[in-house]
Amino acid sequence: MADATTPGAAQPPTAAPLTRAAANGPLAARELVPTRPRRLWTRSRQVLLAGPIVGLLVVAAALAPFLSRADPNALNPRAKAQPPTFAHLLGTDEFGRDLLSRLLHGARITLIVGLSSVAVAAAAGTLLGSAAAYARGPVETGIMRVMDGLLCFPPILLGIFVVTFLGPSLRNLILVIAVLYVPRFTRVVHASTLAIRELEYVESARALGASAVRVVAGAILPNIIAPILVQASLAAGHAILLESGLSFLGLGPPPPTPSWGRMVEQSGRFMQLSVLPLLWPSAAISFTVLAFNLLGDGLRDLLDPRLRRGT
C-alpha cells in the first residue's frame, strides 16, 4: 500500500482558508456589511436637515392664529415702524401692523398657493406623461409638442399675462402656476414611463390581459413615484418664488390679504422708516425656497436607484 507521503500518491484535498466572517460566525459577517437604510439616510443629510424645516414651516402656517394672537390687518398708527418688543416680537410695519402675525398668515397663503399648484401640476403631468409614453404615436406627439410649446415661454411672463387676463385672485394664481409646471412633470413622467414600459413585469401584466389603465396604474406608476416626488419638492420651491414674484407685482391675492411678495413690495416704499418690514418676508422667502430645494436634492440622492446600487 502506497504511503501518502510517497511521490505519485493521491494527496488529500486541502481545505480553503476560512474568511474572517466565516471564522467568526454569522454575527461577524453581519458586522462587515453595513446596514443599507442607515447608509442611505446618512448620505442624504439634506433630507435630515430640510425635512424638519419644511415640516416646521407647514405647522407654523397651519397654527398661525394660535402662534400670534394679533390681527394681521389691524392698523395702529401709534406703533408704526417699531423695533422688536415684547408686544411685537418682530416689530411693526409702516402702518403699525404686527410683523410676526403678518408673516405667519402670509406663510399660509404662500404655502397654500405653492403646494396646491404643485399638487395640481403633478396630477395633470402624471396623467399626460404616462398616457403619452404608453400610447405612443399621434397621442404622444400631440401631448409632448403642446408641452414643448408651454416651455418656450418664461414662467414669470406667461404668469403675468394670464393673471392679468383672468384677474388677481387666489384661485387664478394656483391655476396659473399649476399650468406653468405641468410640462415639467409631464416630461419627467414621460421619460420614466418610456424607460420601464418594455420591462418583463409590464409585459407580463399585458400578457395576462390587463387593461391599459390597470397596467399604468398598477405596474408603471408605483415604480416611477421617486422621480415624481423629487420633481414635486423642487417645483414647490420654484412655485413659492413665482407666487412671491407675482404678488410683488400686484397680481397675487388682493389686499389686505397678507402675502410675502406683497409685504416686500409694500415695505420697499418705506425703507427710510424701518428695514425690518422688508427684511423678514425677504428672509422667509429665501429660507423656504432653500429648504425645498435642499429637500429635493436630498430626495434625489436618496431615491436614485443608481446611487442605491453603489451603497
BAFI-3210 file (N, C-alpha, C; in Angstrom, 3 decimals, decimal comma, padded with zeros to 6 digits):
// residues 311
n [1|2|3|4|5|6|7|8|9|10|11|12|13|14|15|16|17|18|19|20|21|22|23|24|25|26|27|28|29|30|31|32|33|34|35|36|37|38|39|40|41|42|43|44|45|46|47|48|49|50|51|52|53|54|55|56|57|58|59|60|61|62|63|64|65|66|67|68|69|70|71|72|73|74|75|76|77|78|79|80|81|82|83|84|85|86|87|88|89|90|91|92|93|94|95|96|97|98|99|100|101|102|103|104|105|106|107|108|109|110|111|112|113|114|115|116|117|118|119|120|121|122|123|124|125|126|127|128|129|130|131|132|133|134|135|136|137|138|139|140|141|142|143|144|145|146|147|148|149|150|151|152|153|154|155|156|157|158|159|160|161|162|163|164|165|166|167|168|169|170|171|172|173|174|175|176|177|178|179|180|181|182|183|184|185|186|187|188|189|190|191|192|193|194|195|196|197|198|199|200|201|202|203|204|205|206|207|208|209|210|211|212|213|214|215|216|217|218|219|220|221|222|223|224|225|226|227|228|229|230|231|232|233|234|235|236|237|238|239|240|241|242|243|244|245|246|247|248|249|250|251|252|253|254|255|256|257|258|259|260|261|262|263|264|265|266|267|268|269|270|271|272|273|274|275|276|277|278|279|280|281|282|283|284|285|286|287|288|289|290|291|292|293|294|295|296|297|298|299|300|301|302|303|304|305|306|307|308|309|310|311]
n.u [000,865|000,575|002,242|001,017|002,857|004,607|005,943|003,648|001,459|-001,998|-002,981|-004,600|-007,472|-007,042|-008,322|-010,019|-008,846|-010,372|-012,517|-012,552|-015,133|-016,465|-014,995|-015,486|-018,185|-021,756|-022,502|-020,291|-020,144|-022,401|-021,639|-019,700|-021,092|-022,546|-025,564|-027,969|-030,214|-029,406|-027,013|-028,007|-029,677|-027,781|-026,083|-027,786|-027,944|-029,135|-031,883|-032,404|-031,865|-033,429|-036,005|-037,260|-037,309|-039,041|-041,317|-041,728|-042,286|-044,728|-046,326|-046,184|-047,470|-050,020|-050,845|-050,994|-052,986|-052,916|-050,304|-049,723|-051,555|-052,281|-054,117|-053,548|-054,178|-054,817|-054,666|-052,423|-051,639|-050,094|-048,065|-046,373|-043,762|-042,093|-039,341|-038,437|-040,299|-041,647|-044,377|-044,609|-042,987|-041,394|-041,428|-043,148|-044,917|-045,049|-047,608|-048,244|-048,930|-048,688|-045,722|-044,944|-047,395|-048,400|-046,424|-046,706|-049,380|-049,095|-047,441|-049,246|-050,805|-048,809|-047,733|-050,039|-050,676|-048,279|-047,960|-050,469|-050,653|-048,501|-049,395|-051,650|-050,363|-048,664|-050,519|-051,864|-049,670|-048,636|-050,742|-050,857|-048,209|-047,816|-049,844|-048,991|-046,523|-047,280|-049,242|-048,063|-047,282|-049,554|-050,829|-048,791|-047,101|-048,754|-049,308|-046,709|-045,698|-047,355|-046,582|-043,908|-044,341|-045,441|-043,233|-041,634|-042,175|-041,169|-041,730|-042,520|-043,324|-045,418|-047,103|-047,715|-049,139|-051,400|-052,584|-053,148|-055,065|-057,102|-057,544|-056,528|-056,513|-056,764|-057,459|-057,083|-054,362|-053,300|-054,131|-052,809|-050,044|-049,981|-050,526|-048,229|-046,289|-047,022|-045,831|-043,224|-043,571|-044,858|-042,869|-040,978|-042,428|-043,072|-040,520|-039,672|-041,636|-041,261|-038,842|-039,415|-041,554|-041,259|-040,266|-040,003|-042,010|-044,008|-044,671|-045,627|-047,948|-049,463|-049,694|-051,306|-053,718|-054,433|-055,910|-055,064|-055,199|-055,033|-052,509|-050,847|-051,517|-051,075|-048,636|-046,750|-046,847|-046,352|-043,622|-042,396|-042,646|-040,667|-039,031|-041,145|-041,751|-039,337|-039,291|-041,583|-040,898|-038,802|-040,167|-041,953|-040,486|-039,761|-042,322|-043,243|-041,454|-042,215|-044,872|-044,418|-043,123|-045,159|-047,042|-045,591|-045,678|-048,271|-050,170|-051,073|-052,951|-055,608|-055,245|-056,521|-055,118|-052,475|-049,358|-046,194|-044,744|-046,206|-045,827|-043,089|-043,117|-044,714|-043,285|-040,898|-041,253|-041,119|-038,670|-037,087|-038,227|-038,110|-036,188|-036,862|-039,544|-039,116|-037,014|-037,815|-039,933|-038,465|-036,325|-037,824|-038,885|-036,511|-035,412|-037,405|-037,556|-034,938|-035,000|-036,871|-035,536|-033,200|-034,423|-035,452|-033,059|-031,903|-033,807|-033,568|-030,958|-031,401|-033,382|-032,534|-031,954|-029,486|-027,619|-028,316|-027,489|-024,804|-024,313]
n.v [-001,191|002,188|004,883|007,982|009,936|009,301|009,850|010,453|009,455|009,847|012,988|014,254|016,377|019,848|022,107|025,139|028,351|029,841|032,584|035,787|036,463|034,002|032,526|033,710|033,468|033,987|036,417|038,118|038,308|039,794|042,159|043,055|043,960|046,935|048,450|049,028|050,928|052,676|053,711|054,955|056,984|058,379|059,389|061,118|063,776|066,158|065,716|065,103|067,547|069,486|068,398|068,464|071,275|072,125|070,827|072,233|074,767|074,301|073,524|075,857|077,671|076,508|076,764|079,473|081,390|080,718|080,926|083,606|086,077|088,550|090,639|090,341|092,386|094,615|098,055|100,361|103,370|104,591|102,860|102,462|101,210|100,158|098,825|095,377|094,244|093,144|093,084|093,075|090,852|090,729|093,316|096,167|097,175|099,806|100,699|100,077|097,428|094,121|092,404|089,723|088,354|088,958|087,748|085,021|084,519|085,233|083,172|081,076|081,710|081,739|079,106|077,598|078,359|077,582|074,753|073,700|074,329|072,824|070,255|070,031|070,333|068,104|065,973|066,379|066,368|063,786|062,202|063,039|062,564|059,771|058,764|059,651|058,298|055,624|055,239|056,138|057,109|059,289|060,395|060,685|062,440|064,743|065,513|065,960|067,948|070,096|070,481|071,202|073,623|075,178|075,307|077,068|079,653|082,124|081,498|083,578|085,691|084,523|083,948|086,553|087,509|085,761|085,974|088,672|088,744|087,030|088,083|089,091|086,701|084,203|081,635|081,832|082,312|079,898|078,126|079,184|078,918|076,150|075,300|076,256|074,553|072,035|071,017|070,274|068,148|066,423|065,799|064,516|062,255|061,085|060,382|058,581|056,590|055,611|054,366|052,036|050,728|048,546|046,523|043,279|042,720|044,511|043,663|041,166|041,825|042,867|040,540|038,993|040,046|042,528|045,768|048,894|051,048|049,718|048,548|050,809|052,097|050,075|048,756|050,511|053,236|052,905|052,408|054,661|056,636|057,813|059,742|061,530|062,504|063,796|065,787|067,169|068,252|069,968|071,633|072,868|074,780|076,509|077,293|078,703|080,836|081,962|082,666|084,613|086,515|087,248|088,248|090,378|092,034|092,814|090,990|088,959|087,522|089,743|092,835|093,311|090,913|089,143|088,523|087,169|088,190|090,544|091,890|092,465|094,209|096,361|097,196|098,042|100,650|102,138|102,117|104,023|104,439|101,985|099,025|096,500|095,539|094,900|093,122|090,738|089,294|088,904|087,319|085,105|084,135|083,428|081,530|079,538|078,699|077,746|075,611|073,834|073,292|072,021|069,800|068,559|067,938|066,198|064,107|063,197|062,119|060,144|058,462|057,666|054,928|054,203|055,347|053,956|051,418|051,697|051,928]
n.w [000,000|-000,887|000,640|001,945|001,768|-000,221|-003,529|-006,224|-004,964|-004,111|-003,007|-000,095|-000,258|000,291|002,680|002,010|003,014|005,813|005,705|007,381|008,192|008,016|009,812|012,239|012,497|011,847|013,014|012,870|010,115|009,539|010,724|008,988|006,808|006,236|007,426|004,999|004,807|006,853|005,845|003,569|004,619|006,052|004,074|002,867|004,060|003,561|003,431|006,097|007,210|005,775|005,749|008,448|008,646|006,580|007,509|009,944|008,929|007,622|009,812|011,378|009,673|009,578|012,221|012,616|013,637|016,342|017,160|017,006|018,367|017,479|015,232|011,824|010,065|011,492|012,035|013,532|014,143|016,137|016,700|014,543|012,460|014,509|016,464|017,345|020,128|023,338|023,001|020,244|018,609|016,286|015,534|014,013|011,004|008,498|008,905|011,447|011,851|013,156|012,594|012,953|013,055|010,486|008,957|009,586|008,808|006,164|005,360|005,258|002,997|000,997|001,128|000,658|-001,975|-003,307|-002,691|-003,407|-006,140|-007,113|-006,489|-008,178|-010,656|-010,612|-010,622|-013,089|-014,868|-014,447|-015,418|-018,152|-019,029|-018,593|-020,222|-022,753|-023,050|-022,895|-024,865|-027,223|-030,663|-032,472|-030,204|-028,299|-029,715|-030,033|-027,321|-026,239|-027,910|-027,317|-024,654|-025,058|-026,332|-024,243|-022,584|-023,926|-023,190|-020,845|-017,390|-015,581|-017,261|-018,731|-016,616|-015,698|-017,902|-018,049|-015,478|-015,432|-017,423|-016,417|-013,905|-010,609|-008,092|-005,508|-006,416|-009,222|-009,262|-008,291|-010,320|-012,569|-011,918|-011,639|-014,276|-015,500|-014,511|-015,266|-017,734|-016,900|-015,076|-016,829|-018,717|-017,080|-016,129|-018,575|-019,645|-017,631|-017,780|-020,398|-019,995|-018,576|-019,709|-021,392|-019,849|-018,148|-016,179|-016,831|-019,396|-018,674|-017,271|-019,370|-020,935|-019,330|-019,791|-018,737|-018,655|-020,318|-018,530|-016,083|-016,282|-016,378|-013,945|-012,040|-012,579|-013,640|-012,587|-009,696|-009,792|-010,708|-008,906|-007,396|-008,992|-009,434|-006,871|-006,269|-008,273|-007,491|-004,970|-005,700|-007,505|-005,790|-004,322|-006,436|-007,271|-005,049|-005,111|-007,568|-007,012|-005,060|-006,621|-008,448|-006,634|-005,669|-007,875|-007,750|-008,586|-007,066|-004,309|-003,483|-001,582|001,782|002,227|003,649|002,127|001,328|-000,891|-001,498|000,898|000,752|-001,438|-000,490|001,766|000,690|-000,127|002,121|003,331|004,546|006,979|008,430|008,134|008,791|008,124|005,457|005,571|007,000|005,470|003,098|003,953|004,796|002,367|000,980|002,747|002,792|000,089|-000,212|001,619|000,435|-001,963|-001,032|000,112|-002,174|-003,590|-001,728|-001,637|-004,247|-004,239|-002,357|-003,381|-005,868|-007,884|-008,958|-007,255|-004,970|-005,642|-005,501|-002,836]
ca.u [000,000|001,425|002,140|000,532|003,978|005,406|005,576|002,612|000,283|-003,061|-002,935|-005,940|-007,816|-006,788|-009,472|-009,788|-008,718|-011,606|-012,538|-012,757|-016,552|-016,838|-014,322|-016,083|-019,602|-022,661|-022,564|-019,215|-020,481|-023,343|-020,927|-018,919|-021,999|-023,283|-026,999|-028,178|-031,014|-028,647|-026,084|-028,761|-030,096|-026,599|-025,566|-028,758|-028,066|-030,010|-033,242|-032,470|-031,836|-034,511|-037,305|-037,863|-037,545|-040,289|-042,401|-041,977|-042,947|-046,130|-047,013|-046,312|-048,518|-051,321|-051,179|-050,738|-053,848|-052,614|-048,937|-049,748|-052,937|-052,547|-054,784|-052,531|-054,623|-055,198|-053,808|-052,120|-050,730|-049,196|-046,981|-045,848|-042,306|-041,419|-038,426|-038,998|-040,606|-042,388|-045,711|-044,455|-041,681|-040,617|-041,637|-044,348|-044,637|-045,278|-048,976|-048,416|-049,402|-047,723|-044,999|-044,973|-048,704|-048,499|-045,506|-047,292|-050,556|-048,594|-046,927|-050,382|-051,147|-047,706|-047,637|-051,245|-050,525|-047,179|-048,193|-051,659|-050,332|-047,638|-050,224|-052,435|-049,444|-048,192|-051,593|-052,082|-048,470|-048,553|-051,745|-050,470|-046,938|-047,983|-050,657|-048,173|-045,498|-047,869|-049,990|-047,160|-047,949|-050,065|-051,134|-047,532|-046,628|-049,582|-049,118|-045,366|-045,499|-048,010|-045,722|-042,755|-044,777|-045,560|-041,894|-040,962|-042,453|-040,679|-042,875|-042,990|-044,033|-046,688|-047,935|-048,211|-050,149|-052,624|-053,222|-053,711|-056,276|-058,131|-057,771|-055,805|-057,245|-056,028|-057,746|-056,420|-052,920|-052,994|-054,308|-051,757|-048,769|-050,107|-050,372|-046,835|-045,414|-047,454|-044,860|-042,071|-043,996|-045,159|-041,615|-040,361|-043,211|-042,940|-039,215|-039,620|-042,513|-040,594|-037,717|-039,820|-042,756|-040,945|-039,670|-040,696|-043,230|-045,038|-045,107|-046,427|-049,270|-050,182|-049,989|-052,397|-054,958|-054,757|-056,192|-054,003|-055,288|-054,541|-051,063|-050,185|-051,738|-050,583|-047,283|-045,815|-046,804|-045,636|-042,178|-041,848|-043,050|-039,487|-038,769|-042,257|-041,562|-038,201|-039,729|-042,563|-040,207|-038,085|-041,134|-042,596|-039,672|-039,895|-043,680|-043,299|-040,740|-043,040|-046,012|-043,926|-042,872|-046,438|-047,628|-044,801|-046,155|-049,669|-051,015|-051,390|-054,214|-055,829|-055,109|-055,387|-054,610|-051,011|-048,576|-044,792|-044,354|-046,822|-045,165|-041,825|-043,420|-045,205|-042,251|-039,815|-041,518|-040,985|-037,402|-036,499|-038,774|-037,555|-035,827|-037,349|-040,667|-038,594|-036,065|-038,421|-040,508|-037,418|-035,632|-038,729|-038,934|-035,224|-035,254|-038,341|-037,119|-033,728|-035,375|-037,488|-034,507|-032,373|-035,217|-035,489|-031,747|-031,713|-034,661|-032,989|-029,847|-031,889|-034,262|-031,935|-031,523|-028,062|-026,876|-028,555|-026,672|-023,421|-024,138]
ca.v [000,000|003,372|005,861|009,279|010,841|008,882|010,541|009,820|009,078|010,864|013,865|014,624|017,770|020,833|022,989|026,549|029,146|030,458|034,046|036,305|036,395|032,607|032,021|034,270|033,172|034,884|037,759|038,912|038,583|040,903|043,381|043,529|044,568|047,996|048,489|049,883|052,128|053,633|054,390|055,835|058,180|059,131|060,114|062,139|064,706|067,257|065,362|065,221|068,965|070,258|067,820|069,102|072,700|072,225|070,455|073,337|075,837|073,921|073,572|077,265|078,284|075,965|077,248|080,922|082,133|080,391|081,363|085,064|086,483|089,853|090,666|090,747|093,548|095,697|099,231|101,054|104,460|104,962|101,866|102,164|101,072|099,946|097,676|094,254|094,418|092,003|093,104|092,761|090,174|091,072|094,724|096,521|097,755|101,242|101,009|099,609|096,046|093,199|091,713|088,277|087,866|089,042|086,766|083,695|084,415|085,232|081,828|080,230|081,987|081,335|077,647|077,071|078,548|076,767|073,309|073,322|074,371|071,683|069,046|070,003|070,106|066,719|065,074|066,525|065,939|062,321|061,660|063,300|061,912|058,321|058,486|059,856|057,268|054,294|055,163|056,428|057,544|060,661|060,884|061,134|063,621|065,892|065,949|066,469|069,211|071,136|070,749|071,963|074,993|075,878|075,539|078,136|080,949|082,280|081,340|084,819|086,468|083,865|084,143|087,930|087,637|085,020|086,539|089,965|088,487|086,417|088,871|088,568|086,002|083,034|080,500|082,044|082,180|078,473|077,512|079,650|078,276|074,723|075,128|076,523|073,456|070,759|070,436|069,660|066,826|065,579|065,308|063,560|061,014|060,510|059,718|057,438|055,537|055,005|053,542|050,765|050,170|047,298|045,555|041,998|042,692|045,241|042,750|040,113|042,373|042,918|039,177|038,475|040,663|043,747|046,925|049,903|051,817|048,896|048,388|052,059|052,380|049,033|048,272|051,566|054,378|052,657|052,328|055,957|057,607|058,510|060,993|062,466|063,146|064,718|066,926|067,928|069,043|071,053|072,567|073,634|075,968|077,413|077,835|079,723|082,003|082,565|083,310|085,836|087,489|087,756|089,083|091,614|092,856|093,155|090,014|087,893|087,740|091,178|093,312|093,310|089,568|089,186|087,615|087,560|089,037|091,859|092,531|093,017|095,361|097,478|097,675|098,689|102,080|102,805|101,675|105,072|104,323|100,782|097,998|095,200|095,021|094,345|092,038|089,488|088,489|088,506|086,171|083,958|083,591|082,782|080,371|078,496|078,165|076,958|074,358|072,929|072,853|071,026|068,578|067,903|067,349|065,052|063,006|062,642|061,252|059,020|057,571|057,286|053,523|054,055|055,627|052,876|050,272|051,927|051,951]
ca.w [000,000|-001,014|001,716|001,471|001,580|-001,359|-004,764|-007,035|-004,180|-004,124|-001,837|000,399|-000,586|001,352|002,911|001,697|004,248|006,239|005,746|008,727|008,530|008,239|011,006|013,451|012,569|011,120|013,607|012,286|008,725|009,506|011,077|007,848|005,835|006,909|007,172|003,834|005,084|007,641|004,949|002,681|005,328|006,441|002,932|002,497|005,179|003,165|003,833|007,546|007,547|005,168|006,063|009,623|008,411|005,818|008,410|010,866|008,179|007,408|011,106|011,770|008,851|009,970|013,564|012,661|014,572|017,732|017,470|017,137|018,597|016,881|013,940|010,836|009,294|012,402|011,921|014,787|013,771|017,230|016,834|013,220|012,265|015,779|016,517|018,109|021,548|023,871|022,412|018,817|018,655|015,093|015,224|013,271|009,701|008,355|009,330|012,812|011,892|013,751|011,528|013,177|012,635|009,031|008,381|009,740|007,935|004,791|005,072|004,888|001,604|000,123|001,081|000,006|-003,421|-003,816|-002,594|-004,172|-007,566|-007,419|-006,465|-009,409|-011,769|-010,550|-011,052|-014,534|-015,578|-014,384|-016,343|-019,538|-019,342|-018,694|-021,407|-023,942|-023,165|-023,077|-026,112|-028,336|-031,883|-032,520|-028,862|-027,722|-030,446|-029,717|-025,930|-025,992|-028,631|-026,522|-023,507|-025,551|-026,585|-022,963|-022,045|-024,668|-022,582|-019,464|-016,467|-014,980|-018,272|-019,004|-015,437|-015,713|-018,963|-017,744|-014,286|-015,826|-018,213|-015,581|-012,708|-009,445|-007,031|-005,033|-007,296|-010,505|-009,067|-008,190|-011,640|-013,478|-011,558|-011,953|-015,731|-015,860|-014,097|-015,848|-018,681|-016,229|-014,599|-017,988|-019,295|-016,147|-016,148|-019,919|-019,750|-016,712|-018,302|-021,549|-019,540|-017,964|-020,318|-022,069|-018,922|-018,111|-015,382|-017,572|-020,450|-018,048|-016,990|-020,647|-021,368|-018,512|-020,232|-018,001|-019,498|-020,315|-017,282|-014,981|-016,441|-015,992|-012,529|-011,151|-012,852|-014,044|-011,665|-008,440|-009,995|-011,111|-007,902|-006,870|-009,707|-009,261|-005,573|-006,371|-009,066|-006,712|-003,940|-006,377|-008,076|-004,716|-004,080|-007,576|-007,275|-003,998|-005,624|-008,610|-006,346|-004,425|-007,676|-008,949|-005,583|-005,653|-008,983|-007,541|-009,253|-006,134|-003,591|-003,287|-000,209|002,726|002,484|003,734|001,284|001,462|-002,000|-001,333|002,038|000,257|-002,300|000,310|002,687|-000,043|-000,284|003,413|003,923|005,360|008,325|009,056|007,158|009,251|007,328|004,204|005,859|007,444|004,376|002,146|004,548|004,801|001,008|000,683|003,623|002,379|-001,211|000,035|002,287|-000,539|-002,910|-000,346|000,250|-003,479|-003,863|-000,851|-002,098|-005,474|-003,848|-001,557|-004,145|-007,150|-007,784|-009,280|-006,039|-004,023|-006,023|-005,107|-001,391]
c.u [000,889|001,156|001,706|001,662|004,826|004,977|004,562|001,384|-000,743|-003,030|-004,356|-006,244|-007,602|-007,978|-009,090|-009,706|-010,030|-011,483|-012,809|-014,215|-016,974|-016,217|-015,000|-017,580|-020,451|-022,737|-021,494|-019,500|-021,455|-022,662|-020,158|-019,787|-022,790|-024,748|-027,286|-029,068|-030,248|-027,665|-026,809|-029,156|-028,900|-026,071|-026,525|-028,984|-028,985|-031,457|-033,400|-032,486|-033,074|-035,887|-037,949|-038,140|-038,843|-041,481|-042,748|-042,668|-044,425|-046,915|-047,212|-047,388|-049,901|-051,786|-050,974|-051,669|-053,526|-051,212|-048,840|-051,192|-053,277|-053,226|-053,781|-052,907|-055,014|-054,185|-053,639|-051,139|-049,754|-047,995|-046,350|-044,319|-041,556|-040,438|-039,059|-039,151|-041,323|-043,799|-045,694|-043,053|-040,813|-040,764|-042,955|-043,952|-044,998|-046,690|-049,259|-048,925|-048,297|-047,063|-045,011|-046,307|-048,847|-047,583|-046,094|-048,517|-050,157|-048,015|-048,066|-050,740|-050,063|-047,616|-048,871|-051,112|-049,445|-047,481|-049,419|-051,371|-049,436|-048,445|-051,055|-051,542|-048,943|-049,263|-051,803|-050,872|-048,295|-049,530|-051,306|-049,193|-047,064|-048,823|-049,836|-047,165|-046,096|-048,576|-049,091|-047,943|-048,424|-050,377|-049,880|-047,039|-047,431|-049,343|-047,752|-045,093|-046,191|-047,162|-044,477|-043,127|-044,919|-044,197|-041,150|-041,131|-041,813|-041,846|-043,413|-043,776|-045,384|-047,639|-048,515|-049,335|-051,462|-053,340|-053,824|-055,016|-057,411|-058,486|-057,058|-056,742|-056,439|-056,241|-057,036|-054,915|-052,516|-053,086|-053,197|-050,434|-048,821|-049,908|-048,915|-045,913|-045,886|-046,430|-043,679|-042,420|-044,283|-043,895|-040,937|-041,095|-043,093|-041,622|-039,139|-040,479|-041,889|-039,481|-038,162|-041,000|-042,508|-040,303|-040,581|-042,003|-044,353|-045,571|-045,959|-047,834|-050,096|-050,602|-051,134|-053,737|-055,346|-054,977|-055,050|-054,011|-054,722|-053,035|-050,338|-050,310|-051,099|-049,150|-046,286|-045,716|-046,119|-044,122|-041,571|-042,225|-041,860|-039,175|-039,909|-042,119|-040,425|-038,612|-040,721|-041,882|-039,420|-039,051|-041,818|-041,807|-039,791|-041,280|-043,840|-042,591|-041,554|-044,252|-045,578|-043,661|-044,154|-047,134|-046,874|-045,271|-047,627|-050,634|-051,347|-052,743|-054,410|-055,655|-056,485|-054,842|-053,085|-050,367|-047,139|-044,353|-044,934|-046,206|-043,840|-042,096|-043,856|-044,108|-041,115|-040,011|-041,330|-039,687|-036,773|-037,034|-038,167|-037,266|-036,383|-038,560|-040,252|-037,725|-036,765|-039,076|-039,476|-036,655|-036,516|-038,818|-037,653|-035,065|-036,158|-037,932|-035,871|-034,070|-035,987|-036,462|-033,584|-033,128|-035,286|-034,167|-031,504|-032,557|-034,122|-031,832|-030,338|-032,633|-033,682|-031,436|-030,055|-027,204|-027,107|-027,746|-025,240|-023,198|-024,090]
c.v [001,224|004,306|007,194|010,225|010,485|009,626|009,747|009,404|010,211|011,662|014,205|016,085|018,680|021,759|024,421|027,338|029,847|031,976|034,499|036,196|034,974|032,074|032,499|034,061|034,214|036,280|038,657|039,237|039,740|042,215|043,937|044,227|045,655|047,974|049,487|051,086|053,162|054,390|055,348|057,111|059,010|059,949|061,209|063,075|065,867|066,981|065,524|066,677|069,691|069,708|068,426|070,588|072,908|071,851|071,560|074,501|075,537|074,001|075,015|077,969|077,795|076,511|078,744|081,656|081,872|080,853|082,873|085,508|087,806|089,704|091,131|091,997|094,727|096,836|099,880|102,183|104,850|104,019|101,546|102,162|100,939|098,781|096,538|094,582|093,162|091,946|092,716|092,172|090,479|092,540|094,940|097,147|099,236|101,662|100,526|098,193|095,127|092,352|090,200|087,688|087,892|088,019|085,363|083,518|084,488|083,892|080,893|080,436|081,463|079,824|077,023|077,181|077,616|075,282|072,877|073,322|073,202|070,388|068,923|069,699|068,664|065,746|065,153|066,045|064,433|061,680|061,834|062,558|060,413|057,949|058,624|058,729|055,895|054,171|055,307|056,982|058,984|061,243|061,428|062,410|064,860|066,417|066,581|067,761|070,370|071,489|071,543|073,418|075,792|076,193|076,656|079,493|081,007|082,238|082,661|085,654|085,853|084,010|085,537|088,083|086,982|085,630|087,898|089,774|087,954|087,263|088,255|087,952|084,769|081,845|080,645|081,880|080,712|077,808|077,917|078,962|076,788|074,476|075,327|075,357|072,093|070,205|069,759|068,281|065,893|064,996|064,280|062,222|060,323|059,749|058,486|056,288|054,841|054,058|052,177|050,113|048,844|046,261|044,345|042,047|043,494|044,360|041,622|040,600|042,479|041,524|038,556|039,127|041,917|044,896|047,937|050,708|051,007|048,682|049,641|052,284|051,343|048,614|049,383|052,663|054,071|052,638|053,627|057,037|058,410|059,781|061,990|063,209|064,152|065,966|067,785|068,795|070,187|072,098|073,397|074,897|076,982|078,052|078,918|080,993|082,715|083,271|084,608|086,914|088,084|088,629|090,406|092,572|093,226|092,192|088,826|088,116|089,225|091,587|093,403|091,924|089,588|088,125|088,095|088,483|090,438|092,600|093,150|094,267|096,573|098,058|098,379|100,176|102,850|102,389|102,744|105,053|103,147|099,758|096,629|094,697|094,465|093,122|090,726|088,706|088,065|087,294|084,934|083,316|082,825|081,492|079,224|077,873|077,305|075,621|073,370|072,437|071,815|069,712|067,830|067,250|066,121|063,864|062,384|061,710|060,004|057,995|057,136|055,847|053,330|054,360|054,536|051,631|050,447|051,939|050,551]
c.w [000,000|000,125|001,143|001,193|000,390|-002,598|-005,549|-006,274|-004,190|-002,833|-001,386|000,068|000,601|001,462|002,583|002,985|004,559|006,186|007,165|009,146|008,841|009,519|012,274|013,534|011,874|011,718|013,036|010,834|008,625|009,869|009,905|006,825|006,536|006,533|006,074|004,138|005,894|006,771|004,030|003,390|005,764|005,281|002,487|003,680|004,839|003,551|005,338|007,985|007,047|005,529|007,302|009,429|007,640|006,691|009,393|010,172|007,979|008,716|011,556|010,966|009,261|011,316|013,710|013,614|016,038|018,129|017,634|017,223|017,915|015,529|012,886|010,051|010,172|012,317|013,285|014,489|014,867|017,341|015,493|013,230|013,579|015,688|017,317|019,592|022,038|023,287|020,937|018,626|017,443|014,703|014,498|011,937|009,680|008,740|010,750|012,932|012,402|012,674|011,712|012,714|011,115|008,359|008,461|008,851|006,459|004,392|004,667|003,421|000,669|000,010|000,429|-001,505|-003,966|-003,820|-003,393|-005,669|-007,972|-007,415|-007,734|-010,613|-011,785|-011,027|-012,561|-015,332|-015,570|-015,357|-017,800|-019,917|-019,494|-019,912|-022,684|-024,128|-023,437|-024,422|-027,328|-029,526|-031,831|-031,145|-028,205|-028,403|-030,072|-028,312|-025,735|-026,748|-027,904|-025,305|-023,923|-025,830|-025,303|-022,362|-022,770|-024,002|-021,191|-018,483|-015,936|-015,987|-018,604|-017,825|-015,372|-016,733|-018,548|-016,534|-014,593|-016,598|-017,340|-014,364|-011,512|-008,409|-006,651|-005,961|-008,639|-010,389|-008,996|-009,562|-012,598|-013,180|-011,858|-013,439|-016,141|-015,515|-014,582|-016,843|-018,014|-015,693|-015,765|-018,584|-018,397|-016,190|-017,503|-020,058|-018,849|-017,211|-019,506|-021,110|-019,029|-018,677|-021,029|-021,146|-018,744|-017,334|-016,046|-018,705|-019,876|-017,739|-018,270|-021,096|-020,584|-018,845|-019,484|-018,976|-019,394|-019,022|-016,125|-015,076|-015,967|-014,490|-011,615|-011,353|-013,134|-012,990|-010,341|-008,594|-010,502|-010,099|-007,392|-007,669|-009,606|-007,936|-005,613|-007,140|-008,282|-005,663|-004,551|-006,928|-007,001|-004,400|-005,198|-007,620|-006,211|-004,447|-006,699|-008,013|-005,689|-005,464|-008,228|-007,908|-005,466|-006,744|-008,846|-008,174|-008,361|-005,486|-003,304|-001,832|000,452|003,051|002,538|002,851|001,325|000,339|-001,888|-000,154|001,613|-000,571|-001,483|001,196|001,956|-000,208|001,008|004,111|004,797|006,786|009,079|007,971|007,543|008,464|005,964|004,457|006,150|006,306|003,341|002,666|004,555|003,420|000,699|001,484|003,172|001,049|-001,042|000,676|001,305|-001,560|-002,282|-000,178|-001,073|-003,840|-002,997|-001,248|-003,376|-005,145|-003,121|-002,389|-005,479|-007,069|-008,121|-008,056|-005,002|-004,356|-005,547|-003,624|-000,827]
res [m|a|d|a|t|t|p|g|a|a|q|p|p|t|a|a|p|l|t|r|a|a|a|n|g|p|l|a|a|r|e|l|v|p|t|r|p|r|r|l|w|t|r|s|r|q|v|l|l|a|g|p|i|v|g|l|l|v|v|a|a|a|l|a|p|f|l|s|r|a|d|p|n|a|l|n|p|r|a|k|a|q|p|p|t|f|a|h|l|l|g|t|d|e|f|g|r|d|l|l|s|r|l|l|h|g|a|r|i|t|l|i|v|g|l|s|s|v|a|v|a|a|a|a|g|t|l|l|g|s|a|a|a|y|a|r|g|p|v|e|t|g|i|m|r|v|m|d|g|l|l|c|f|p|p|i|l|l|g|i|f|v|v|t|f|l|g|p|s|l|r|n|l|i|l|v|i|a|v|l|y|v|p|r|f|t|r|v|v|h|a|s|t|l|a|i|r|e|l|e|y|v|e|s|a|r|a|l|g|a|s|a|v|r|v|v|a|g|a|i|l|p|n|i|i|a|p|i|l|v|q|a|s|l|a|a|g|h|a|i|l|l|e|s|g|l|s|f|l|g|l|g|p|p|p|p|t|p|s|w|g|r|m|v|e|q|s|g|r|f|m|q|l|s|v|l|p|l|l|w|p|s|a|a|i|s|f|t|v|l|a|f|n|l|l|g|d|g|l|r|d|l|l|d|p|r|l|r|r|g|t]
***
